[in-house]
Amino acid sequence: VRAAAPGRRRRWIRAAVGIAVVAAAGLGAWVLTTRSHGAADARTVLVLPMEVQGQGEGADYVGRAFAEAIAVQLTQERSLNVLPVPEPNELPGSGAGERAAAAIRLGAGRLVTGFLSRDGKAIHASLSLIDPNRNRMLWGLQKDDADGSLSGLAAAYASGIEAALGIEPARTYEYPLYMTGHGAMATAPETAAALGALRRSENKPALEATERLVAAFPNDPEA
């Protein structure tokens, strides 16, 4: 027994060193993870390409185009750092955990993900704003567009995301479709003409009507 003791002692020492190495590696991984979580800024946003359901050919293009449209809208808010929409090969896997980890590696503190579905011309969209550090949903919204306008949906979702981040949009970025003015301007024919042209996407008549509106109400900032 005494002759075998030195060998057992060496095996015990090797085992203890192995355990210490594993523990150190685990601690290092925890420190790195903690640091990466801390480095992910809540004002740094990553918009992922959207999954598109109900469309075969061109689905990937539509999903990426919608994500790009939302990202472009968000860049209008200077306090946000909007990361480029990643290519498919930049995001390994498709699970929520894998995507959250990828977002953290890119430095994103907020992740926008979701899907689109088509029913003829109409589009239904469902998006979520996620905190990838805590794996927690912060905000979600479902919207429909009967005309299939991706740009209109992107603008609405960008506004919702900014509100969820505590950002109050500047007056200059508000959509004039929902402005009616006050008092006499609210019922003025110039207001109705300008808003009607805007809603029909008739830019030239809308500008002409707006010029008449400003001339009629030069002191109203809504004009």
Secondary structure, DSSP 8 states (H G I E B T S, - for coil): -TTTHHHHHHHHHHHHHHHHHHHHHHHHHHHHHHHHHHHSEEEEEEE---EEES--TTHHHHHHHHHHHHHHHHTTSTT-EE-----GGGS-SSSHHHHHHHHHHTTEEEEEEEEEEEETTEEEEEEEEEETTTTEEEEEEEEEETT--HHHHHHHHHHHHHHHTT----GGGS-GGG---SGGGGG-HHHHHHHHHHHTT-HHHHHHHHHHHHHH-TT-TT-
